[in-house]
Amino acid sequence: MRLKRRAARSGYDLPLATDPTGRFLAWIMALMVYLGALSLAGALLVSDLAGRWDSGLAGGLTVQIMPTASNAGTDPRPAAALAFLRAYPGVQAAEALTPEQAARLVEPWLGAETAGTSLLPLPTLIDVRTAPGTDVADLTRRLKAVVPAATVDDHGAWLADMRRLARSLQGAALAVVGLVSLAGVMTVVFAVRSGLAIHRQVVQMLHLMGATDRYVSQQFETHVLRLAARGGATGLGAAVLTLALFGWASGGLRATLMPDVTLAAWEWAALAVLPLVLCLLAVVTARRTVLRTLEDLP
């Protein structure tokens, strides 16, 4: 009688709310959504980082001229390098960094006092922006003919490696989302099959009373949907809280190449869609599992 009253309150003809497997389905779905949301957020953040690299480093060069004791204070080489670069076809802009700007670049590693001292010999750095298709090898060769001590750091080669790394990280994150979805499907299959085995006699009785396989399937679909929705909401809430805490903890970072850990509105919307997709996947899996299992029953 207790099972019947509980089944009536839940809206089921089958006492699915009492299944021991169903008790853990919501928690497993919550964990799946949590891991999937964090992985998807990681993929989105890496995508933002790759876009920042493209916009900030594409077409960029850094020319470095090391100081010498003989030219201390009156080094003519930076002016000669600047004159050459500004006259070279394809160079859109060339600006020498001030000693204060160069010191700020090494300040995170050496500290403000060490980086700002005049006893620390810092090279002259020239920030160069080139047009697409500029022959960097020819520019480097001709610059060395003017200033032999100059070295050219091509951001494009480094950027290509970073793009490959970003694509690999995105692929790994999306693979985790796929594995999480597969684990969710397997969990639903296990829970539904266990429920059918537990309530096999009740299902047979419903068949004798005229219930169709689709009617029995709807019982499991509603039960799985409720548990998946509950777990999805819990997992998404935990993921949002984790991302918010991570964003707050990294708020002090000011490195220009680090990704902004705050997501855009459409990215938050993409995370909100994830539990809905898993709920839909759970319902479809429950339906197919029930119908296929009932076909095999005598």
C-alpha positions as MATLAB code, in Angstrom:
seq = 'MRLKRRAARSGYDLPLATDPTGRFLAWIMALMVYLGALSLAGALLVSDLAGRWDSGLAGGLTVQIMPTASNAGTDPRPAAALAFLRAYPGVQAAEALTPEQAARLVEPWLGAETAGTSLLPLPTLIDVRTAPGTDVADLTRRLKAVVPAATVDDHGAWLADMRRLARSLQGAALAVVGLVSLAGVMTVVFAVRSGLAIHRQVVQMLHLMGATDRYVSQQFETHVLRLAARGGATGLGAAVLTLALFGWASGGLRATLMPDVTLAAWEWAALAVLPLVLCLLAVVTARRTVLRTLEDLP';
ca = [
       0.000    0.000    0.000;
       2.860    2.382    0.771;
       4.357    1.775   -2.685;
       1.002    2.394   -4.329;
       0.494    5.676   -2.479;
       4.016    6.819   -3.365;
       3.521    5.864   -7.019;
       0.215    7.731   -7.092;
       1.780   10.865   -5.662;
       4.563   10.742   -8.285;
       2.104   10.271  -11.156;
       3.449    6.834  -12.118;
       1.689    3.519  -12.470;
       5.092    2.017  -11.765;
       6.689    2.711   -8.350;
       9.853    4.065  -10.002;
      10.533    6.524   -7.195;
      11.445    3.602   -4.930;
      14.103    2.166   -7.276;
      17.529    2.087   -5.619;
      19.210    2.832   -8.977;
      17.094    5.945   -9.494;
      18.335    7.460   -6.245;
      21.811    7.924   -7.696;
      20.803    8.899  -11.236;
      20.251   12.565  -10.330;
      23.629   12.792   -8.606;
      25.404   11.089  -11.490;
      23.741   13.449  -13.964;
      24.773   16.393  -11.777;
      28.386   15.226  -11.899;
      28.182   14.713  -15.658;
      26.793   18.216  -16.232;
      29.369   19.729  -13.878;
      32.302   18.118  -15.679;
      30.809   18.797  -19.100;
      30.137   22.466  -18.309;
      33.672   23.021  -17.015;
      35.139   21.307  -20.081;
      32.961   23.354  -22.430;
      33.886   26.539  -20.577;
      37.549   25.583  -20.928;
      37.119   25.137  -24.677;
      35.439   28.547  -24.945;
      38.175   30.228  -22.905;
      40.878   28.657  -25.064;
      39.031   29.887  -28.149;
      39.009   33.406  -26.693;
      42.712   33.096  -25.936;
      43.481   32.013  -29.498;
      41.520   34.990  -30.813;
      43.502   37.314  -28.550;
      46.757   35.861  -29.837;
      45.659   36.363  -33.436;
      44.620   39.962  -32.903;
      47.553   40.923  -30.705;
      50.506   39.082  -32.236;
      49.708   38.453  -35.904;
      52.052   40.474  -38.077;
      54.220   41.464  -35.127;
      58.010   41.459  -34.837;
      60.327   42.409  -32.002;
      63.776   43.742  -32.807;
      66.303   43.493  -29.995;
      69.621   45.326  -29.790;
      71.830   44.388  -26.857;
      73.756   47.240  -25.168;
      77.538   47.436  -25.220;
      79.912   49.163  -22.828;
      81.471   51.268  -25.599;
      78.089   52.626  -26.717;
      76.586   53.235  -23.268;
      74.417   56.359  -23.367;
      75.274   57.254  -26.994;
      74.283   54.173  -28.955;
      73.488   55.112  -32.588;
      72.292   51.623  -33.529;
      68.637   51.929  -32.393;
      68.172   55.084  -34.499;
      69.725   53.356  -37.513;
      67.496   50.301  -37.042;
      64.398   52.501  -36.718;
      65.261   54.428  -39.859;
      65.732   51.221  -41.816;
      62.529   49.603  -40.525;
      60.357   52.629  -41.219;
      61.673   52.767  -44.770;
      61.294   49.024  -45.445;
      58.311   48.133  -47.682;
      55.655   46.249  -45.715;
      56.485   47.712  -42.306;
      53.410   49.547  -41.092;
      54.825   50.838  -37.809;
      58.065   50.672  -35.840;
      58.415   52.162  -32.354;
      61.241   51.811  -29.840;
      60.240   51.026  -26.285;
      61.423   53.440  -23.628;
      63.701   52.127  -20.854;
      60.748   52.372  -18.461;
      58.570   50.225  -20.764;
      61.355   47.648  -21.181;
      61.814   47.521  -17.392;
      58.105   46.833  -16.890;
      58.380   43.787  -19.156;
      60.884   42.097  -16.827;
      59.391   43.464  -13.624;
      57.190   40.353  -12.939;
      60.338   38.170  -12.862;
      62.977   40.482  -11.361;
      60.863   42.744   -9.195;
      60.292   46.482   -9.432;
      63.512   47.488   -7.673;
      65.815   45.279   -9.735;
      64.112   46.031  -13.067;
      64.190   49.778  -12.468;
      67.873   50.096  -11.527;
      70.272   51.662  -13.993;
      72.834   48.964  -13.181;
      70.759   46.369  -15.048;
      71.657   46.490  -18.770;
      68.430   46.132  -20.752;
      68.377   45.727  -24.529;
      66.699   48.233  -26.801;
      63.417   46.761  -27.987;
      61.624   47.885  -31.135;
      58.009   46.873  -31.683;
      57.343   46.331  -35.390;
      54.013   45.804  -37.172;
      54.166   44.353  -40.665;
      51.607   43.957  -43.423;
      50.433   40.452  -44.405;
      52.839   38.758  -46.796;
      55.922   40.650  -45.649;
      59.138   38.689  -46.254;
      60.481   38.471  -42.690;
      63.614   36.578  -43.790;
      64.567   39.349  -46.240;
      63.827   42.024  -43.643;
      66.036   40.258  -41.110;
      68.895   39.799  -43.568;
      68.867   43.445  -44.674;
      68.494   44.726  -41.104;
      71.571   42.768  -40.022;
      73.495   44.397  -42.837;
      72.667   47.762  -41.254;
      72.856   46.734  -37.574;
      74.734   43.412  -37.242;
      73.931   43.063  -33.525;
      70.147   43.241  -34.103;
      68.059   40.120  -33.593;
      64.516   39.684  -34.897;
      61.880   37.690  -33.037;
      59.111   36.659  -35.425;
      55.856   36.322  -33.509;
      54.333   34.364  -36.385;
      56.405   31.222  -35.724;
      55.562   31.297  -32.023;
      51.923   32.075  -32.820;
      51.646   29.017  -35.082;
      52.784   26.775  -32.223;
      50.307   28.411  -29.859;
      47.490   27.943  -32.365;
      48.264   24.229  -32.568;
      48.316   24.031  -28.780;
      44.984   25.864  -28.573;
      43.394   23.503  -31.098;
      44.692   20.511  -29.150;
      43.265   21.863  -25.891;
      39.933   22.598  -27.566;
      39.813   19.091  -28.998;
      40.609   17.566  -25.605;
      37.910   19.647  -23.888;
      35.282   18.727  -26.475;
      36.345   15.079  -26.210;
      35.650   15.258  -22.466;
      32.189   16.654  -23.220;
      31.601   13.726  -25.589;
      32.789   11.190  -23.011;
      30.575   12.784  -20.368;
      27.582   12.489  -22.695;
      28.428    8.845  -23.387;
      28.724    8.155  -19.655;
      25.330    9.788  -19.117;
      23.773    7.593  -21.793;
      25.257    4.444  -20.256;
      24.003    5.486  -16.819;
      20.467    5.972  -18.117;
      20.569    2.599  -19.896;
      21.669    0.888  -16.690;
      19.022    2.645  -14.581;
      16.210    1.880  -17.045;
      17.162   -1.754  -17.473;
      17.407   -2.172  -13.723;
      13.995   -0.545  -13.300;
      12.461   -2.869  -15.874;
      13.984   -5.879  -14.147;
      12.723   -4.760  -10.738;
       9.184   -3.999  -11.958;
       8.897   -6.756  -14.533;
       5.789   -8.241  -12.948;
       4.091   -4.860  -12.775;
       4.909   -4.223  -16.440;
       3.429   -7.589  -17.393;
       0.306   -6.769  -15.398;
      -0.029   -3.444  -17.205;
       0.250   -5.297  -20.518;
      -2.540   -7.652  -19.463;
      -4.648   -4.590  -18.633;
      -4.118   -3.239  -22.145;
      -1.172   -0.886  -21.644;
       1.081   -0.524  -24.676;
       4.849   -0.520  -24.717;
       4.739    3.209  -25.482;
       2.709    3.823  -22.326;
       5.276    1.981  -20.206;
       8.043    3.886  -21.968;
       6.424    7.204  -21.087;
       6.540    6.226  -17.408;
      10.302    5.776  -17.561;
      10.813    8.842  -19.748;
       9.030   11.096  -17.254;
      10.948    9.567  -14.357;
      14.327    9.940  -16.097;
      13.506   13.487  -17.230;
      12.723   14.585  -13.677;
      15.925   13.106  -12.303;
      18.037   14.422  -15.182;
      16.559   17.922  -14.868;
      17.199   17.946  -11.136;
      20.753   16.726  -11.560;
      21.401   19.038  -14.519;
      20.300   22.105  -12.571;
      22.497   21.094   -9.620;
      25.527   20.406  -11.823;
      25.115   23.631  -13.796;
      24.784   25.666  -10.596;
      27.961   24.097   -9.208;
      29.818   24.771  -12.478;
      28.704   28.434  -12.526;
      29.845   28.830   -8.920;
      33.222   27.237   -9.739;
      33.753   29.520  -12.734;
      32.742   32.566  -10.703;
      35.226   31.654   -7.956;
      37.939   31.020  -10.542;
      37.249   34.386  -12.159;
      37.398   36.120   -8.796;
      40.651   34.375   -7.846;
      42.326   35.287  -11.142;
      41.052   38.864  -11.120;
      44.477   40.141  -10.119;
      46.188   38.794  -13.235;
      47.096   41.484  -15.712;
      49.099   39.533  -18.280;
      47.896   40.520  -21.719;
      48.267   36.998  -23.116;
      46.213   35.383  -20.367;
      42.579   34.671  -21.248;
      39.810   36.621  -19.614;
      38.110   34.034  -17.412;
      34.766   35.843  -17.604;
      32.504   34.403  -20.277;
      30.414   36.395  -22.724;
      26.621   36.265  -22.635;
      26.381   33.808  -25.526;
      28.967   31.568  -23.851;
      26.923   31.443  -20.652;
      23.916   30.601  -22.827;
      25.889   27.731  -24.384;
      26.607   26.361  -20.905;
      22.916   26.636  -20.003;
      22.007   24.592  -23.084;
      24.250   21.700  -21.987;
      21.908   20.274  -19.284;
      18.971   20.655  -21.674;
      20.813   18.615  -24.275;
      21.690   15.951  -21.710;
      18.053   15.834  -20.561;
      16.902   15.322  -24.130;
      19.566   12.670  -24.618;
      18.461   10.933  -21.415;
      14.787   10.873  -22.498;
      15.606    9.507  -25.948;
      17.906    6.895  -24.405;
      15.222    5.853  -21.913;
      12.633    5.490  -24.679;
      14.845    3.400  -26.935;
      16.029    1.239  -24.039;
      12.513    0.519  -22.772;
      11.048   -0.244  -26.195;
      13.952   -2.436  -27.209;
      13.907   -4.318  -23.892;
      10.154   -4.863  -23.992;
      10.435   -6.335  -27.507;
      12.668   -9.053  -26.106;
      10.295   -9.907  -23.252;
       7.965  -12.863  -23.770;
];
